[in-house]
């Protein structure tokens, strides 16, 4: 079967913008050194970050050996990503 669609030719790779980027290495090193010592996220912000993380859960499967049980669990996770008690605590 022949396709009537024209293939997108793409664009040539141009690394000039990457090579032209500048960073302040000492500032980056100072910032990264503080990350491990920071406190955990608390209260309302913790809930916000939890909900943000849930929106990023990958609910796709690329395995060719999926069983009906695996697919059922994946669909159940998509329908109810949070336990009911956690959802209730979030109001």
C-alpha positions as CSV (number, residue, x, y, z in Angstrom):
1,X,0.0,0.0,0.0
2,X,1.4,3.4,-1.0
3,X,1.1,6.4,1.3
4,X,0.0,9.8,-0.1
5,X,1.7,11.6,2.8
6,X,4.9,13.5,2.3
7,X,7.5,12.7,4.9
8,X,8.6,15.6,7.1
9,X,12.2,16.3,6.0
10,X,13.2,17.6,9.5
11,X,15.8,20.2,10.1
12,X,19.6,20.0,10.2
13,X,21.1,19.7,13.7
14,X,22.6,23.0,14.7
15,X,24.6,22.9,18.0
16,X,25.6,26.5,17.9
17,X,22.9,27.4,20.5
18,X,24.1,24.7,22.8
19,X,27.8,25.6,22.4
20,X,26.9,29.2,23.0
21,X,25.2,28.5,26.4
22,X,27.0,29.8,29.4
23,X,26.6,28.7,33.0
24,X,27.9,30.0,36.3
25,X,29.6,26.7,37.5
26,X,30.2,27.9,41.1
27,X,26.6,29.0,41.5
28,X,25.3,25.7,40.2
29,X,27.6,23.8,42.5
30,X,26.5,25.9,45.5
31,X,22.9,25.3,44.7
32,X,23.2,21.6,44.2
33,X,25.1,21.3,47.5
34,X,22.1,22.7,49.4
35,X,19.5,20.3,47.9
36,X,20.3,17.3,50.1
37,X,20.0,19.4,53.3
38,X,16.7,20.9,52.5
39,X,13.6,20.0,54.5
40,X,10.9,17.9,53.1
41,X,7.8,19.5,51.6
42,X,5.1,20.1,54.3
43,X,1.3,20.4,54.6
44,X,-0.5,21.9,51.7
45,X,2.6,21.9,49.5
46,X,3.1,18.2,50.1
47,X,-0.4,17.5,48.8
48,X,0.2,19.8,45.8
49,X,3.4,18.0,44.9
50,X,1.7,14.6,45.4
51,X,-1.1,15.5,43.1
52,X,1.4,16.8,40.5
53,X,3.4,13.6,40.7
54,X,0.2,11.6,40.1
55,X,-0.5,13.5,36.9
56,X,2.9,12.4,35.6
57,X,2.4,8.7,36.3
58,X,2.9,6.8,33.0
59,X,-0.1,4.5,32.6
60,X,1.0,3.1,29.3
61,X,2.5,-0.3,28.6
62,X,4.9,-1.2,25.9
63,X,5.4,-4.8,26.9
64,X,4.2,-7.5,24.5
65,X,3.7,-10.0,27.3
66,X,1.0,-8.1,29.2
67,X,-1.6,-10.4,30.8
68,X,-5.2,-9.4,31.3
69,X,-4.4,-9.2,35.1
70,X,-1.6,-6.6,34.4
71,X,-3.9,-4.5,32.2
72,X,-6.7,-4.7,34.8
73,X,-4.3,-3.4,37.5
74,X,-3.1,-0.6,35.2
75,X,-6.7,0.5,34.6
76,X,-7.5,0.3,38.3
77,X,-4.6,2.6,39.0
78,X,-5.7,5.0,36.4
79,X,-9.3,5.1,37.8
80,X,-8.1,5.5,41.4
81,X,-4.5,6.7,41.7
82,X,-4.8,7.7,45.4
83,X,-6.0,5.5,48.2
84,X,-9.4,6.7,49.5
85,X,-8.0,7.6,52.9
86,X,-5.3,9.8,51.3
87,X,-7.9,11.5,49.1
88,X,-10.1,12.1,52.1
89,X,-7.2,13.7,54.1
90,X,-6.6,16.1,51.1
91,X,-10.2,17.3,51.2
